[in-house]
Amino acid sequence: MDSNCIFCKIVNGEIPARFAHRDDRVVAISDVNPQAPTHLLVMPVAHHANIGELSDAADRALTAELFAVASRLGREHGPDGYRLVMNTGADGGQTVDHLHVHVLAGRQMSWPPG
């Protein structure tokens, strides 16, 4: 855990959040600034700054778990479709340095995304 990381504080219960999923390795919370009717953030319990760092840790099982949870939540909340987004680094739009997958559903998504 990173004591300065807002997502680590949420995982530890220091900051309240609405959980859509929680197990020993992966949590999903509602985004406080939703960009769609459903906007969830799926993240590992363990602190990994981004997907590159997790890939370097070679935890393929955790990577698969993140996408399995994100996909299940997407299907549940977006039966007509959903979008999974993972930002990495400042140029990629990442604003919190704790790996997370955005699950967006409940409206028509446009392309290109931005």
C-alpha positions in Angstrom: 0.0 0.0 0.0 1.0 3.6 -0.6 0.0 5.8 2.3 -0.3 8.8 0.0 -2.6 7.1 -2.5 -6.3 8.0 -2.4 -7.3 4.6 -3.8 -5.2 2.8 -1.2 -7.0 4.8 1.4 -10.3 3.8 -0.1 -9.3 0.1 -0.1 -8.2 0.4 3.5 -11.5 2.0 4.6 -9.9 5.3 5.5 -12.1 7.1 2.8 -15.7 6.0 2.3 -16.8 4.7 -1.2 -19.7 2.8 -2.8 -18.3 -0.6 -3.6 -19.7 -2.6 -6.5 -17.3 -5.4 -6.0 -14.8 -6.4 -3.3 -12.7 -9.5 -2.8 -9.1 -10.1 -1.5 -7.5 -8.9 -4.7 -9.8 -6.6 -6.7 -12.3 -3.9 -5.7 -14.7 -1.8 -7.8 -16.1 1.5 -6.7 -18.4 4.2 -8.1 -16.6 7.1 -9.6 -17.2 10.4 -7.8 -17.1 12.3 -11.1 -19.1 10.0 -13.4 -18.8 10.4 -17.1 -21.7 8.0 -17.9 -24.8 6.8 -16.1 -22.6 3.9 -14.9 -19.0 4.8 -14.1 -17.1 2.3 -12.0 -13.4 2.0 -11.2 -12.0 -1.5 -10.9 -8.6 -1.7 -9.2 -6.3 -4.1 -7.5 -6.2 -4.1 -3.7 -2.4 -4.1 -4.0 -0.8 -0.8 -5.1 0.4 -0.9 -8.7 0.9 2.6 -10.3 -0.2 1.5 -13.8 -0.6 -1.5 -16.1 3.0 -1.3 -17.1 4.1 -1.8 -13.5 1.7 -4.7 -13.0 3.0 -6.3 -16.2 6.5 -5.9 -14.9 5.4 -7.6 -11.7 4.3 -10.5 -14.0 1.1 -11.1 -12.1 -0.9 -12.3 -15.1 -3.6 -13.8 -12.8 -4.3 -10.3 -11.2 -4.4 -8.7 -14.7 -6.9 -11.4 -15.7 -9.0 -10.9 -12.6 -9.2 -7.1 -13.1 -10.5 -7.6 -16.6 -12.9 -10.4 -15.6 -14.4 -8.2 -12.9 -14.6 -5.1 -15.2 -16.2 -7.2 -18.0 -18.8 -8.7 -15.6 -19.7 -5.3 -14.2 -19.9 -3.9 -17.8 -22.3 -6.7 -18.8 -24.4 -6.2 -15.7 -24.7 -2.4 -16.1 -24.5 -2.1 -19.9 -26.5 -4.9 -21.5 -26.4 -3.0 -24.8 -22.7 -2.3 -24.6 -20.1 -0.8 -22.4 -16.6 0.7 -22.6 -13.5 -0.3 -20.6 -10.8 2.4 -20.3 -7.3 2.2 -18.8 -5.3 5.4 -18.7 -1.5 5.2 -18.2 0.7 8.2 -17.5 0.1 11.9 -17.7 -0.2 11.9 -21.5 -2.6 9.0 -21.3 -4.9 10.9 -18.9 -4.1 9.0 -15.7 -4.8 11.3 -12.7 -4.4 8.8 -9.9 -1.3 6.7 -9.9 -3.0 3.4 -8.8 -3.9 1.1 -11.6 -7.7 1.2 -12.4 -10.0 0.3 -15.2 -13.0 2.6 -15.9 -16.2 0.8 -16.7 -18.6 3.2 -18.6 -22.1 2.2 -19.5 -25.6 3.4 -19.8 -25.2 5.7 -22.8 -24.0 5.7 -26.4 -20.2 6.0 -26.5 -18.6 8.1 -29.3 -15.4 7.6 -31.2 -12.7 8.7 -31.1 -12.8 8.9 -27.3 -10.6 12.0 -27.0 
